[in-house]
Every structure is written in structure tokens, then in C-alpha cells.
């Protein structure tokens, strides 16, 4: 993964340089995309090691959210870069400027070769992260194939509007794939209830347990998008310790079915049912 990271960093910087030299907004937009890829690979490389660490006195829930932090940073970079690319490309669409289509062609060929090498190296990795990134690099080649096609067309026709048009399409494509992960990561950091969990239904299921007449302070959040945590206060008119523990175990099993790995269930004896 380290080799692929440095390859992408060096090449994305080269794209920014050649994008300006060739006067191509399409290459500049793809440079944003490739820099985002390099960033995601680098952060995955770093945070994959950190996220596997055990909980400690500072991070009591563990370090699993570090992987989310990487996704949040990468998404933010991609969104910002794509918006800037759109602001640059849209005016050029109505006032096209000549581009160095020969330079675009050879740079795209080099990019395709580099993406093939990166895909091969990452596909040999064992982690899920590496395999996902290898597929993503393979997908990136589609943009460079489009640049190859456009550079060939520009060799025969002075349709310079194709360059900013491709830039706009690439920016929209990047935004389409970057905005949802950004919003999802933000929801997790803000400790929102996961979208696949219906808190009201879950609360009602707990209330249907024999001996439970009220539930309060019910909090449910995701730790990293995969594992969840929950805390709640349960009121019962049952006094026997074994029965109370049985209720707690039933609730814990319900929570486990919702991928809860950390749960705090406070049982309150309320014989007069003052809380409803």
C-alpha cells in the first residue's frame, strides 16, 4: 500500500503541473480525483494500524473511529476540489480555449499504466481496505480513457469545449461518490442513530418484555459504522434479582441483534409505576 500511495502522490502532483501546462481543466479535475485517491490510500495505510489498537484510558471505546476520520478528510478534500473544478470549467464551457491534446494523450496513457500497476499491487493485499482501493483505482482508469478519446478527437476537430465538458462530468461523478460517505461519516461523528435502526420500534419491543413498564434515556449511536453502542434506563415493578437480570439479558440480546457491542442497561425498581 505504501508504494501505491507514493505513486499516486507523485502522479497527482504531476497532473496539476501538466494540467496547467496543457491548459486542460479535465486533467486538473482528474488530478483532484487522484489526489483524493492518494489521500485515502495514505490515511487507510496509517489509520488501519491505529484502528486495530485495543481500548485504553484515553480512547475507552477503542480506536475504530480513526478509519472514519480518514474517510471524512478524504471526502472533504474531494468535495472542495470538485467544486473548485466546476467553478473553473463552467466558464470555459462557454468560452473554450485551445489545449495541448498531444500532451493530454501521452499523460493519459501514463496514467492508465500507473493505475494498472497500482491495481495489481493492491489486489495482492489481504485486507478488505486494500481490495476495495484496488477496485477504485480500476474505476479511475475510465476517466483517463475518456481523456484519451477526447485527445484523439481534438487531433481531428477543434472541439475544445470537450475538455471543460469532461471536467464538469468528472466533477459531478466525484461529488456523487464523495458526498454520501461524507454525510454518513458526519452522522456517525455527531452520534446520530444509524439509518437502519428504528429507535421507536426497538423501544416498543423492550416495553413488550414482561415486567417492563417504562424506558427512558434511550441513546443509540454507531462507533464506526459497523459496531453500535446503546445506553438506556429500564423501569420494572419486579423485585427479584434473578428476574431483573433475566430482563436485562433479554434486552441485551435485542441490542446484539442491532450490532451493539457496548451496552449499558440501568434497571430501576419502580413498584408504583411512577414512570410511564
PAFIPA-472492 format. One line per field, with one value per residue (C-alpha): x, y, z; residue in three letters. Coordinates in nm, 4 decimals, padded with zeros to 6 digits, always signed. Layout:
PAFIPA-472492
xx	(X,...)
yy	(Y,...)
zz	(Z,...)
residu	(ALA,...)
END
This chain:
PAFIPA-472492
xx	(+00.0000,+00.2896,+00.4246,+00.0823,+00.0436,+00.3704,+00.2959,-00.0402,+00.1015,+00.3796,+00.1483,-00.1310,+00.1227,+00.2439,-00.1159,-00.1612,+00.1592,+00.0785,-00.2867,-00.1758,+00.0890,-00.1587,-00.4377,-00.6678,-00.9401,-01.0191,-00.6687,-00.6847,-01.0164,-00.8792,-00.5782,-00.8206,-00.9654,-00.6243,-00.5053,-00.8152,-00.7232,-00.3675,-00.5022,-00.7460,-00.4708,-00.2298,-00.4840,-00.6027,-00.2403,-00.1922,-00.5317,-00.5601,-00.2807,-00.4242,-00.7859,-00.6865,-00.5421,-00.7140,-00.9103,-00.7050,-00.7523,-00.7743,-00.9865,-01.2194,-01.4255,-01.1128,-00.9607,-01.2076,-01.3234,-00.9796,-01.0773,-01.3823,-01.1625,-00.9674,-01.2881,-01.4124,-01.0901,-01.0746,-01.4392,-01.3925,-01.0872,-01.2724,-01.5834,-01.3833,-01.1662,-01.4681,-01.6497,-01.3391,-01.3095,-01.6720,-01.6172,-01.3197,-01.4717,-01.8203,-01.6969,-01.4583,-01.7518,-01.8962,-01.5564,-01.3425,-00.9656,-00.7127,-00.5485,-00.2360,-00.4152,-00.0907,+00.0346,-00.3081,-00.2863,+00.0538,-00.0199,-00.3428,-00.1508,+00.0972,-00.1918,-00.3600,-00.0357,+00.0165,-00.3397,-00.2947,+00.0255,-00.1436,-00.4466,-00.2202,-00.0197,-00.3292,-00.5111,-00.2330,-00.3146,-00.5057,-00.7127,-01.0607,-00.9463,-00.6739,-00.9104,-01.1687,-00.8993,-00.7779,-01.1271,-01.1404,-00.8131,-00.9518,-01.2579,-01.0322,-00.8999,-01.2366,-01.1650,-00.8263,-00.9729,-01.2162,-00.9227,-00.7503,-01.0643,-01.1076,-00.7410,-00.7802,-01.0970,-00.9226,-00.6465,-00.9000,-01.1571,-01.1091,-01.3901,-01.2174,-01.5431,-01.4995,-01.2222,-01.4306,-01.7317,-01.5339,-01.4086,-01.7683,-01.8730,-01.5749,-01.6510,-02.0156,-01.9026,-01.6651,-01.9326,-02.1803,-01.9400,-01.7904,-02.0965,-02.2777,-01.9693,-01.9081,-02.2654,-02.2534,-01.9255,-02.0613,-02.3707,-02.1502,-01.9284,-02.2424,-02.3621,-02.6876,-02.8991,-02.7919,-03.0290,-03.1058,-03.2221,-03.5791,-03.5410,-03.9165,-03.9773,-03.6851,-03.8133,-04.1599,-04.0092,-03.8350,-04.1614,-04.3293,-04.0943,-04.2832,-04.2079,-04.1003,-04.3387,-04.1165,-03.7941,-03.6088,-03.2751,-03.2536,-02.9418,-02.8241,-02.5246,-02.2651,-01.8995,-01.7572,-02.0444,-02.0239,-02.0400,-02.3031,-02.3420,-02.6505,-02.7485,-03.0933,-03.2815,-03.5475,-03.8221,-03.9763,-04.2064,-04.0283,-03.8152,-03.6412,-03.2778,-03.2851,-03.5929,-03.4351,-03.1212,-03.3340,-03.4962,-03.1542,-03.0342,-03.3390,-03.2701,-02.9020,-02.9905,-03.2212,-02.9372,-02.6866,-02.9187,-02.8720,-02.4911,-02.4482,-02.1122,-02.1232,-02.4414,-02.5313,-02.8685,-02.9729,-03.2589,-03.4755,-03.7219,-04.0487,-04.3249,-04.5769,-04.5131,-04.4485,-04.2578,-04.4535)
yy	(+00.0000,+00.2365,+00.2015,+00.2774,+00.5778,+00.7402,+00.6588,+00.8378,+01.1389,+01.1926,+01.1417,+01.3670,+01.6486,+01.5879,+01.6105,+01.9530,+02.0737,+01.9279,+02.0302,+02.3946,+02.3452,+02.1755,+02.4215,+02.1244,+02.1553,+01.7850,+01.6862,+01.9329,+01.7833,+01.4324,+01.5498,+01.6340,+01.2843,+01.1169,+01.3305,+01.2176,+00.8580,+00.9146,+01.0717,+00.7856,+00.5272,+00.7122,+00.7608,+00.3999,+00.2897,+00.4917,+00.4510,+00.0777,+00.0242,+00.2655,+00.1440,-00.2098,-00.0960,-00.2030,+00.0483,+00.2427,+00.5105,+00.7819,+00.6032,+00.3887,+00.2781,+00.1818,+00.3430,+00.2291,+00.5825,+00.6689,+00.4948,+00.7214,+01.0252,+00.9288,+00.8918,+01.2300,+01.4107,+01.2445,+01.3233,+01.6861,+01.7236,+01.5662,+01.7817,+02.1045,+02.0197,+01.9240,+02.2497,+02.4490,+02.2435,+02.3217,+02.6929,+02.6789,+02.4579,+02.6083,+02.9460,+02.7561,+02.5573,+02.8789,+03.0233,+02.7231,+02.7623,+02.5559,+02.2684,+02.0615,+01.7463,+01.5616,+01.6139,+01.5081,+01.1853,+01.0754,+01.1768,+00.9718,+00.6693,+00.7029,+00.7340,+00.4197,+00.2233,+00.3568,+00.2683,-00.0847,-00.1262,+00.0161,-00.2101,-00.5149,-00.4272,-00.3597,-00.6708,-00.8786,-00.7326,-00.9315,-00.6571,-00.5582,-00.1969,-00.2821,-00.4828,-00.2009,+00.0519,-00.1727,-00.1712,+00.2061,+00.2541,+00.0333,+00.2591,+00.5677,+00.4481,+00.5250,+00.8973,+00.8599,+00.6505,+00.9377,+01.1834,+00.9580,+00.9554,+01.3347,+01.4000,+01.1848,+01.3740,+01.7088,+01.5939,+01.5965,+01.8527,+02.1743,+02.0895,+02.2413,+02.2541,+01.8794,+01.9448,+02.1563,+01.9319,+01.6263,+01.8265,+01.9025,+01.5380,+01.4186,+01.6727,+01.5621,+01.1982,+01.2736,+01.4659,+01.1825,+00.9387,+01.1735,+01.3448,+01.0325,+00.8994,+01.2495,+01.2795,+00.9254,+00.9934,+01.3216,+01.1434,+00.8920,+01.1633,+01.3511,+01.0233,+01.0098,+00.6948,+00.4662,+00.4892,+00.1147,+00.1305,+00.2293,+00.3529,+00.3757,+00.0174,-00.1060,+00.0804,-00.0688,-00.4201,-00.3633,-00.2381,-00.5607,-00.7609,-00.8903,-00.6801,-00.3661,-00.0694,+00.2237,+00.3110,+00.6415,+00.7959,+00.5611,+00.6513,+00.4623,+00.5514,+00.3973,+00.3667,+00.3258,+00.2480,-00.1240,-00.1605,+00.0227,+00.1272,+00.1874,+00.3024,+00.3105,+00.3123,+00.0459,+00.0619,-00.2503,-00.3450,-00.6791,-00.7059,-01.0423,-01.0050,-01.3116,-01.1825,-00.8400,-00.9991,-01.2038,-00.8829,-00.7241,-01.0277,-01.0173,-00.6516,-00.7224,-00.9911,-00.7474,-00.4965,-00.7547,-00.8190,-00.4479,-00.4909,-00.3373,-00.4331,-00.1853,-00.1535,-00.0002,-00.1080,+00.0537,-00.1239,+00.0854,-00.0715,+00.1218,-00.0772,+00.2081,+00.2666,+00.6347,+00.6485,+00.5626)
zz	(+00.0000,+00.0733,-00.2831,-00.4339,-00.2023,-00.3122,-00.6776,-00.6539,-00.4673,-00.7224,-01.0174,-00.8835,-00.8337,-01.1901,-01.3102,-01.1514,-01.3204,-01.6635,-01.6342,-01.6177,-01.8893,-02.1259,-02.0313,-01.9602,-01.6973,-01.7439,-01.6309,-01.3395,-01.2287,-01.2558,-01.0553,-00.7736,-00.8018,-00.7999,-00.5089,-00.3188,-00.4021,-00.2778,+00.0390,+00.1016,+00.0446,+00.2750,+00.5513,+00.5170,+00.5451,+00.8655,+01.0298,+00.9525,+01.2020,+01.4591,+01.4383,+01.5380,+01.8711,+02.1917,+02.4069,+02.6598,+02.9253,+02.6594,+02.3967,+02.6048,+02.3025,+02.1106,+01.8016,+01.5359,+01.4519,+01.3161,+00.9915,+00.9757,+01.0280,+00.7177,+00.5146,+00.6395,+00.5442,+00.2015,+00.1247,+00.2278,+00.0015,-00.2926,-00.2429,-00.2142,-00.5159,-00.7280,-00.6501,-00.7440,-01.0643,-01.1546,-01.0933,-01.3292,-01.6002,-01.6404,-01.7798,-02.0130,-02.1491,-02.2993,-02.3917,-02.4926,-02.5078,-02.7073,-02.5190,-02.5815,-02.6916,-02.7682,-02.4134,-02.2817,-02.4814,-02.3519,-01.9944,-02.0063,-02.1374,-01.8493,-01.6021,-01.7330,-01.6957,-01.3419,-01.2404,-01.3750,-01.1716,-00.8584,-00.9042,-00.9352,-00.6211,-00.4103,-00.5351,-00.3785,-00.0355,+00.2234,+00.3897,+00.2768,+00.2538,+00.0016,-00.2174,-00.2210,-00.3142,-00.5967,-00.7484,-00.7050,-00.8980,-01.1740,-01.1867,-01.2113,-01.5450,-01.7038,-01.6672,-01.8325,-02.1137,-02.1743,-02.1877,-02.4434,-02.6585,-02.6346,-02.7189,-03.0329,-03.1324,-03.0772,-03.3099,-03.5967,-03.4745,-03.2801,-03.0403,-02.7397,-02.5439,-02.4874,-02.2332,-01.9883,-02.0572,-01.9429,-01.6430,-01.5403,-01.5834,-01.3771,-01.1020,-01.0871,-01.0765,-00.7874,-00.5948,-00.6495,-00.4833,-00.2209,-00.0696,+00.0671,+00.2572,+00.3914,+00.5230,+00.6638,+00.8448,+00.9798,+01.1166,+01.2965,+01.4455,+01.5566,+01.7128,+01.5188,+01.5370,+01.2456,+00.9488,+00.9625,+01.3270,+01.4171,+01.7730,+01.8401,+01.7285,+01.9347,+02.2395,+02.1920,+02.1661,+02.5004,+02.6541,+02.5439,+02.7677,+03.0715,+03.3776,+03.1878,+03.2053,+03.1036,+02.9229,+02.9422,+02.8469,+02.5499,+02.3499,+02.0430,+01.8278,+01.5983,+01.6917,+01.3421,+01.1059,+01.1810,+01.5595,+01.7649,+02.1265,+02.3414,+02.6883,+02.8472,+03.1760,+03.2246,+03.4889,+03.6393,+03.9274,+03.9701,+04.2812,+04.2431,+04.1370,+03.9100,+03.7235,+03.6827,+03.5441,+03.3048,+03.1748,+03.1307,+02.9342,+02.7048,+02.6315,+02.5728,+02.3157,+02.1355,+02.1197,+01.9961,+01.7006,+01.6205,+01.6151,+01.9607,+02.1104,+02.4017,+02.6085,+02.9442,+03.0844,+03.4111,+03.5909,+03.8243,+04.0694,+04.0369,+04.2122,+04.2000,+03.8298,+03.8787,+03.5497,+03.2392)
residu	(UNK,UNK,UNK,UNK,UNK,UNK,UNK,UNK,UNK,UNK,UNK,UNK,UNK,UNK,UNK,UNK,UNK,UNK,UNK,UNK,UNK,UNK,UNK,UNK,UNK,UNK,UNK,UNK,UNK,UNK,UNK,UNK,UNK,UNK,UNK,UNK,UNK,UNK,UNK,UNK,UNK,UNK,UNK,UNK,UNK,UNK,UNK,UNK,UNK,UNK,UNK,UNK,UNK,UNK,UNK,UNK,UNK,UNK,UNK,UNK,UNK,UNK,UNK,UNK,UNK,UNK,UNK,UNK,UNK,UNK,UNK,UNK,UNK,UNK,UNK,UNK,UNK,UNK,UNK,UNK,UNK,UNK,UNK,UNK,UNK,UNK,UNK,UNK,UNK,UNK,UNK,UNK,UNK,UNK,UNK,UNK,UNK,UNK,UNK,UNK,UNK,UNK,UNK,UNK,UNK,UNK,UNK,UNK,UNK,UNK,UNK,UNK,UNK,UNK,UNK,UNK,UNK,UNK,UNK,UNK,UNK,UNK,UNK,UNK,UNK,UNK,UNK,UNK,UNK,UNK,UNK,UNK,UNK,UNK,UNK,UNK,UNK,UNK,UNK,UNK,UNK,UNK,UNK,UNK,UNK,UNK,UNK,UNK,UNK,UNK,UNK,UNK,UNK,UNK,UNK,UNK,UNK,UNK,UNK,UNK,UNK,UNK,UNK,UNK,UNK,UNK,UNK,UNK,UNK,UNK,UNK,UNK,UNK,UNK,UNK,UNK,UNK,UNK,UNK,UNK,UNK,UNK,UNK,UNK,UNK,UNK,UNK,UNK,UNK,UNK,UNK,UNK,UNK,UNK,UNK,UNK,UNK,UNK,UNK,UNK,UNK,UNK,UNK,UNK,UNK,UNK,UNK,UNK,UNK,UNK,UNK,UNK,UNK,UNK,UNK,UNK,UNK,UNK,UNK,UNK,UNK,UNK,UNK,UNK,UNK,UNK,UNK,UNK,UNK,UNK,UNK,UNK,UNK,UNK,UNK,UNK,UNK,UNK,UNK,UNK,UNK,UNK,UNK,UNK,UNK,UNK,UNK,UNK,UNK,UNK,UNK,UNK,UNK,UNK,UNK,UNK,UNK,UNK,UNK,UNK,UNK,UNK,UNK,UNK,UNK,UNK,UNK,UNK,UNK,UNK,UNK,UNK,UNK,UNK,UNK,UNK)
END
